[in-house]
């Protein structure tokens, strides 16, 4: 079944915002080598800086869930873009470390508003919500991979302040689009897909808890890749004529292209009969790839990391669709807020934990940390399956209520 006109508009609306949100949040790790040099940071102190920004990314999702249910996802989305732009301007103007901390943390808090808003819009308006989650995830993965390529070009030609100015401008353009061209677009807010008689009034808390733990562990693996791969590959893959920060971003961009393929595959898998079984296998595959990446080294690590990214990212449409199906309609925004807080908030700890591990041993051992978190996620998803999680994870057909746009 193809998307209708409104569904295509929803995908375009959320995909653009998702792309710029993830691309902008990648500016800090993309410029990590330059920040470490200018502000005399070691791996651990850089990890703490990244942890603050990405912790804000997770914590911002908590009020976002409340905002989505109170003022609607589209207004929340506008606050998100405006906040990222403001944080990027503060960072671009920074000459001291404290103002970098303020600016990048503000970017994280504002970006944290995105996922509950974007996911609720998709869940509300797409008849095939799992497929929509896949398209949505592809846009975010493209933001990650293209963000590294964009950073490589900007850093090669100018410097890190210009990179943040670029994202301030892109967010401003997205905000103008949100305020203008989509003003008369009729959307359903908040989400509902069941009839009043069929809709569950209380979520199954045990299953929700297991889903959240799995998302947190997978988010830990995801964030560890994003934060440290530009530094890792910048030091491991010397290329004549290119600086380490440019090489690191180009290599990380290649890795995250695997994430795009993973998001597309995950959207299809989420519509199959037993999606959680596939999610368990994907998490095990991610753990195996992380272990292989630790021991192969060099260009082989780059190749294996592409498959690692594909496996981790393929789980996201499955878990995102599951949260939407576990939560009653009137609480779906808050559900996505809590899920994003677990995913990105706990995931942000990979920055400080990875920095401490790298400082104490070597960057190579970060892959062992990623393998452990992915394997733990596989175990949790398996337990969720044993408790009947696939009964909720199986696809259903949504029938949104009459539009109630805000």
HUDASUL-V493317 format. One record per residue. N is the residue number from 1. RES is the residue in one letter. PSI is psi as a letter, one per 40 degrees, with the letter a starting at -180 (999 if undefined). Layout:
BEGIN
N&RES&PSI + N&RES&PSI
END
This chain:
BEGIN
1&X&h + 2&X&i + 3&X&i + 4&X&a + 5&X&d + 6&X&d + 7&X&d + 8&X&d + 9&X&d + 10&X&d + 11&X&d + 12&X&d + 13&X&d + 14&X&d + 15&X&d + 16&X&d + 17&X&d + 18&X&d + 19&X&d + 20&X&d + 21&X&d + 22&X&d + 23&X&d + 24&X&d + 25&X&e + 26&X&e + 27&X&d + 28&X&d + 29&X&d + 30&X&d + 31&X&e + 32&X&d + 33&X&d + 34&X&d + 35&X&d + 36&X&d + 37&X&d + 38&X&d + 39&X&e + 40&X&f + 41&X&i + 42&X&a + 43&X&d + 44&X&d + 45&X&d + 46&X&d + 47&X&d + 48&X&d + 49&X&d + 50&X&d + 51&X&d + 52&X&d + 53&X&d + 54&X&d + 55&X&d + 56&X&d + 57&X&d + 58&X&d + 59&X&d + 60&X&d + 61&X&d + 62&X&d + 63&X&d + 64&X&d + 65&X&d + 66&X&d + 67&X&d + 68&X&d + 69&X&e + 70&X&d + 71&X&e + 72&X&i + 73&X&d + 74&X&d + 75&X&d + 76&X&d + 77&X&d + 78&X&d + 79&X&d + 80&X&d + 81&X&d + 82&X&d + 83&X&d + 84&X&d + 85&X&d + 86&X&d + 87&X&d + 88&X&d + 89&X&d + 90&X&d + 91&X&d + 92&X&d + 93&X&e + 94&X&h + 95&X&e + 96&X&i + 97&X&d + 98&X&d + 99&X&d + 100&X&d + 101&X&d + 102&X&d + 103&X&d + 104&X&d + 105&X&d + 106&X&d + 107&X&d + 108&X&d + 109&X&d + 110&X&d + 111&X&d + 112&X&e + 113&X&e + 114&X&d + 115&X&d + 116&X&d + 117&X&d + 118&X&d + 119&X&d + 120&X&d + 121&X&d + 122&X&d + 123&X&d + 124&X&d + 125&X&e + 126&X&h + 127&X&d + 128&X&g + 129&X&d + 130&X&d + 131&X&d + 132&X&d + 133&X&d + 134&X&d + 135&X&d + 136&X&d + 137&X&d + 138&X&d + 139&X&d + 140&X&d + 141&X&d + 142&X&d + 143&X&d + 144&X&d + 145&X&d + 146&X&d + 147&X&d + 148&X&d + 149&X&d + 150&X&d + 151&X&d + 152&X&d + 153&X&d + 154&X&d + 155&X&d + 156&X&d + 157&X&d + 158&X&b + 159&X&a + 160&X&d + 161&X&d + 162&X&d + 163&X&d + 164&X&d + 165&X&d + 166&X&d + 167&X&d + 168&X&d + 169&X&d + 170&X&d + 171&X&d + 172&X&d + 173&X&d + 174&X&d + 175&X&d + 176&X&d + 177&X&d + 178&X&d + 179&X&d + 180&X&c + 181&X&e + 182&X&e + 183&X&d + 184&X&e + 185&X&h + 186&X&h + 187&X&i + 188&X&h + 189&X&h + 190&X&a + 191&X&i + 192&X&i + 193&X&e + 194&X&i + 195&X&i + 196&X&d + 197&X&d + 198&X&d + 199&X&h + 200&X&h + 201&X&d + 202&X&h + 203&X&i + 204&X&g + 205&X&d + 206&X&d + 207&X&d + 208&X&d + 209&X&d + 210&X&d + 211&X&d + 212&X&d + 213&X&d + 214&X&d + 215&X&d + 216&X&d + 217&X&d + 218&X&d + 219&X&d + 220&X&d + 221&X&d + 222&X&d + 223&X&d + 224&X&d + 225&X&d + 226&X&d + 227&X&d + 228&X&e + 229&X&d + 230&X&d + 231&X&d + 232&X&d + 233&X&d + 234&X&d + 235&X&e + 236&X&d + 237&X&g + 238&X&h + 239&X&h + 240&X&h + 241&X&e + 242&X&h + 243&X&i + 244&X&d + 245&X&d + 246&X&d + 247&X&d + 248&X&d + 249&X&d + 250&X&d + 251&X&d + 252&X&d + 253&X&d + 254&X&d + 255&X&d + 256&X&e + 257&X&d + 258&X&d + 259&X&d + 260&X&d + 261&X&d + 262&X&d + 263&X&d + 264&X&d + 265&X&d + 266&X&d + 267&X&d + 268&X&d + 269&X&d + 270&X&e + 271&X&e + 272&X&i + 273&X&d + 274&X&g + 275&X&d + 276&X&d + 277&X&d + 278&X&d + 279&X&d + 280&X&d + 281&X&d + 282&X&d + 283&X&d + 284&X&d + 285&X&d + 286&X&d + 287&X&d + 288&X&d + 289&X&d + 290&X&d + 291&X&d + 292&X&d + 293&X&d + 294&X&d + 295&X&d + 296&X&d + 297&X&i + 298&X&b + 299&X&d + 300&X&d + 301&X&d + 302&X&d + 303&X&d + 304&X&d + 305&X&d + 306&X&d + 307&X&d + 308&X&d + 309&X&d + 310&X&d + 311&X&d + 312&X&d + 313&X&d + 314&X&d + 315&X&e + 316&X&d + 317&X&d + 318&X&d + 319&X&d + 320&X&d + 321&X&d + 322&X&d + 323&X&d + 324&X&d + 325&X&d + 326&X&d + 327&X&h + 328&X&i + 329&X&d + 330&X&e + 331&X&e + 332&X&d + 333&X&d + 334&X&d + 335&X&d + 336&X&d + 337&X&d + 338&X&d + 339&X&d + 340&X&d + 341&X&d + 342&X&d + 343&X&d + 344&X&d + 345&X&d + 346&X&d + 347&X&d + 348&X&d + 349&X&e + 350&X&d + 351&X&d + 352&X&d + 353&X&d + 354&X&d + 355&X&d + 356&X&d + 357&X&d + 358&X&d + 359&X&d + 360&X&d + 361&X&c + 362&X&i + 363&X&d + 364&X&d + 365&X&e + 366&X&d + 367&X&d + 368&X&d + 369&X&d + 370&X&d + 371&X&d + 372&X&d + 373&X&d + 374&X&d + 375&X&d + 376&X&d + 377&X&d + 378&X&d + 379&X&d + 380&X&d + 381&X&d + 382&X&d + 383&X&d + 384&X&d + 385&X&d + 386&X&d + 387&X&e + 388&X&f + 389&X&d + 390&X&d + 391&X&d + 392&X&d + 393&X&d + 394&X&i + 395&X&i + 396&X&i + 397&X&h + 398&X&i + 399&X&g + 400&X&i + 401&X&i + 402&X&i + 403&X&i + 404&X&g + 405&X&i + 406&X&999
END
